[in-house]
């Protein structure tokens, strides 16, 4: 997964990164691939009722820092 986050592997070309992502999705169960695509698109809340409050209650040790 580090290939797909900022700062993980910046030397990969965009085409290679996209190809690797597609290959990874093809190896997953369709429901898992759908979930990963929602995460990539920052659209997880469209399918699941997730809020910051729910995450804070579930994981009280998270240090949010400058993130929201």
C-alpha positions in Angstrom: 0.0 0.0 0.0 2.9 2.4 0.5 3.2 2.7 -3.3 -0.1 4.6 -3.3 0.3 7.2 -0.5 2.1 10.5 -0.8 5.7 10.1 0.2 5.6 6.3 -0.1 7.3 5.6 -3.4 7.5 8.9 -5.3 9.8 7.4 -7.9 7.0 5.4 -9.5 5.5 6.8 -12.7 1.8 7.6 -12.7 1.2 4.9 -15.3 3.0 2.2 -13.3 1.2 3.2 -10.1 -2.2 3.0 -11.8 -1.3 -0.4 -13.3 -0.2 -1.8 -9.9 -3.4 -0.5 -8.4 -5.6 -2.2 -11.0 -3.7 -5.4 -10.6 -4.2 -5.3 -6.8 -7.9 -4.7 -7.3 -8.2 -7.6 -9.7 -6.7 -9.9 -7.0 -9.3 -8.9 -4.4 -12.8 -10.1 -3.7 -15.2 -7.7 -5.5 -16.6 -6.3 -2.2 -13.0 -5.6 -1.0 -12.1 -3.9 -4.3 -15.2 -1.8 -4.0 -14.3 -0.8 -0.5 -10.7 0.1 -1.5 -12.0 2.2 -4.4 -14.2 4.1 -2.0 -11.3 4.8 0.3 -9.2 6.0 -2.6 -11.9 8.3 -3.8 -12.4 9.6 -0.1 -16.0 8.5 -0.5 -16.4 5.9 2.2 -19.1 7.8 3.9 -21.4 7.4 0.8 -21.8 3.7 1.6 -21.1 3.6 5.3 -22.3 5.9 8.1 -18.9 6.9 9.4 -18.3 10.2 11.2 -15.4 11.6 13.1 -17.4 11.1 16.3 -17.8 7.4 15.6 -14.1 7.0 14.9 -13.2 9.0 18.1 -15.4 6.7 20.2 -14.0 3.5 18.5 -10.4 4.6 18.7 -9.9 7.0 21.6 -6.1 6.8 21.4 -5.9 8.5 18.0 -4.0 11.8 18.0 -5.7 13.9 15.3 -3.0 16.6 15.0 -3.8 18.9 12.1 -6.1 16.4 10.4 -9.8 16.7 10.6 
